[in-house]
Amino acid sequence: MLSYRELTTRLRELGIGPHGRVIAHVYPPALGPVAGGTETVLGGLLASCEILLMPAFTFQTMVTPAAGPPENGLSYGSDPDQNLRAEFYHPNLPPDPAFGEVAQALQKRPGANRSGHPVLSFVGLGADGGLNAQTLENPLAPIGWLAEQDGDVLLFGTNHISNFTLHYAEQLA
């Protein structure tokens, strides 16, 4: 069973220390059993990071139009009933389950803030500059801000399939 001490030791071995600046993508089931569960994972991250940023996307707010630009990664008009089920965004809306319980636990921490993008929001501690930079036109601004802070990407129990920061790299390219 993974303990808090082992978790923080592993983070240090990865080069993430108390002044770490990190965007974390965390999938706890892949970590195996963790003593204390989600709170231990989050506590280890917070003890190891001066800045912690996590995706807290809310796909349940997305409305997909009937038509749009070709080759845009969307199936336009494919599920009109989904649009009827869309929720209005508000900062306390839980992140999509794919982004998990650690992002949701971070969102509940005192001092944590969340950006206001209705679909691609981020949650963070010490990351207000990045969270406030996000706009509808620039949803990747928190990632760019973290890059300017010499931040790192932490894939914790996951792989690059979950690594949303790659979209920022695509934008730069």
NORUR-V314352 format. One record per residue. N is the residue number from 1. RES is the residue in three letters. PSI is psi in degrees with one decimal (none if undefined). OMEGA is omega as a letter, one per 20 degrees, with the letter a starting at -180 (NA if undefined). Layout:
n = (N & N)
res = (RES & RES)
psi = (PSI & PSI)
omega = (OMEGA & OMEGA)
//
This chain:
n = (1 & 2 & 3 & 4 & 5 & 6 & 7 & 8 & 9 & 10 & 11 & 12 & 13 & 14 & 15 & 16 & 17 & 18 & 19 & 20 & 21 & 22 & 23 & 24 & 25 & 26 & 27 & 28 & 29 & 30 & 31 & 32 & 33 & 34 & 35 & 36 & 37 & 38 & 39 & 40 & 41 & 42 & 43 & 44 & 45 & 46 & 47 & 48 & 49 & 50 & 51 & 52 & 53 & 54 & 55 & 56 & 57 & 58 & 59 & 60 & 61 & 62 & 63 & 64 & 65 & 66 & 67 & 68 & 69 & 70 & 71 & 72 & 73 & 74 & 75 & 76 & 77 & 78 & 79 & 80 & 81 & 82 & 83 & 84 & 85 & 86 & 87 & 88 & 89 & 90 & 91 & 92 & 93 & 94 & 95 & 96 & 97 & 98 & 99 & 100 & 101 & 102 & 103 & 104 & 105 & 106 & 107 & 108 & 109 & 110 & 111 & 112 & 113 & 114 & 115 & 116 & 117 & 118 & 119 & 120 & 121 & 122 & 123 & 124 & 125 & 126 & 127 & 128 & 129 & 130 & 131 & 132 & 133 & 134 & 135 & 136 & 137 & 138 & 139 & 140 & 141 & 142 & 143 & 144 & 145 & 146 & 147 & 148 & 149 & 150 & 151 & 152 & 153 & 154 & 155 & 156 & 157 & 158 & 159 & 160 & 161 & 162 & 163 & 164 & 165 & 166 & 167 & 168 & 169 & 170 & 171 & 172 & 173)
res = (MET & LEU & SER & TYR & ARG & GLU & LEU & THR & THR & ARG & LEU & ARG & GLU & LEU & GLY & ILE & GLY & PRO & HIS & GLY & ARG & VAL & ILE & ALA & HIS & VAL & TYR & PRO & PRO & ALA & LEU & GLY & PRO & VAL & ALA & GLY & GLY & THR & GLU & THR & VAL & LEU & GLY & GLY & LEU & LEU & ALA & SER & CYS & GLU & ILE & LEU & LEU & MET & PRO & ALA & PHE & THR & PHE & GLN & THR & MET & VAL & THR & PRO & ALA & ALA & GLY & PRO & PRO & GLU & ASN & GLY & LEU & SER & TYR & GLY & SER & ASP & PRO & ASP & GLN & ASN & LEU & ARG & ALA & GLU & PHE & TYR & HIS & PRO & ASN & LEU & PRO & PRO & ASP & PRO & ALA & PHE & GLY & GLU & VAL & ALA & GLN & ALA & LEU & GLN & LYS & ARG & PRO & GLY & ALA & ASN & ARG & SER & GLY & HIS & PRO & VAL & LEU & SER & PHE & VAL & GLY & LEU & GLY & ALA & ASP & GLY & GLY & LEU & ASN & ALA & GLN & THR & LEU & GLU & ASN & PRO & LEU & ALA & PRO & ILE & GLY & TRP & LEU & ALA & GLU & GLN & ASP & GLY & ASP & VAL & LEU & LEU & PHE & GLY & THR & ASN & HIS & ILE & SER & ASN & PHE & THR & LEU & HIS & TYR & ALA & GLU & GLN & LEU & ALA)
psi = (130.8 & 127.1 & 168.2 & -46.6 & -44.5 & -39.5 & -48.8 & -32.8 & -43.7 & -39.4 & -43.1 & -40.3 & -27.8 & -4.1 & 13.4 & 109.6 & -168.3 & -16.0 & 21.6 & 146.6 & 108.6 & 138.8 & 123.3 & 134.1 & 112.9 & 131.5 & 89.1 & -38.5 & -30.3 & -14.2 & -11.2 & -170.9 & 134.7 & 123.6 & 117.5 & -5.6 & -138.9 & -42.1 & -34.1 & -43.8 & -49.9 & -42.8 & -41.2 & -41.1 & -45.3 & -34.1 & -20.6 & -1.5 & 131.2 & -36.8 & 125.4 & 124.7 & 138.8 & 143.8 & 139.4 & 48.7 & 149.9 & 76.8 & -19.0 & -8.1 & -8.2 & 134.9 & 125.3 & 123.6 & 164.2 & -29.0 & 156.6 & -173.2 & 144.2 & 156.8 & 46.7 & 6.9 & 9.1 & 148.2 & 88.5 & 135.7 & 13.3 & -26.9 & 76.5 & -26.7 & -29.9 & -39.6 & -34.8 & -25.9 & -6.2 & 141.4 & 154.3 & 139.0 & 140.6 & 151.1 & -20.5 & 0.3 & 131.1 & 147.2 & 155.8 & 140.2 & -26.3 & -23.2 & -7.7 & 177.2 & -25.8 & -41.9 & -39.1 & -40.1 & -38.5 & -41.1 & -31.1 & -7.9 & 140.2 & 133.9 & -12.7 & 145.8 & 162.2 & 141.4 & 165.9 & 11.2 & 131.9 & -18.8 & -45.8 & 54.9 & 159.3 & 155.2 & 145.3 & 164.4 & 129.3 & 11.8 & 24.2 & -36.2 & -42.8 & -40.7 & -39.8 & -20.6 & -19.3 & 136.4 & 172.2 & -36.4 & -22.4 & 71.8 & -16.0 & 5.7 & -39.3 & -33.4 & -43.4 & -41.7 & -44.1 & -36.8 & -39.2 & -24.7 & 8.8 & 42.2 & 167.4 & 157.8 & 126.6 & 116.1 & 102.6 & 96.9 & 14.7 & -177.4 & -170.8 & -12.8 & -32.3 & -1.6 & 91.9 & -19.9 & -18.8 & -28.0 & -32.1 & -42.1 & -41.2 & -41.1 & -42.2 & -37.7 & none)
omega = (a & r & r & a & r & r & a & r & r & r & r & r & r & a & r & a & a & r & r & r & a & r & a & r & a & r & a & a & r & r & a & r & r & r & a & r & a & a & r & r & a & r & r & r & a & r & a & a & r & r & r & a & r & r & r & a & a & a & r & r & a & r & a & a & r & a & r & a & r & r & a & r & r & r & a & r & a & a & a & r & r & r & r & a & a & r & r & r & r & a & r & r & a & r & r & a & r & a & q & a & r & r & r & r & r & a & a & a & r & r & r & r & a & r & a & r & a & r & a & r & r & r & a & r & a & a & a & r & r & a & a & a & a & r & r & a & a & a & a & a & r & r & r & r & r & r & r & r & a & a & r & r & r & r & a & a & a & a & a & r & r & a & a & a & r & r & r & r & r & r & r & a & NA)
//
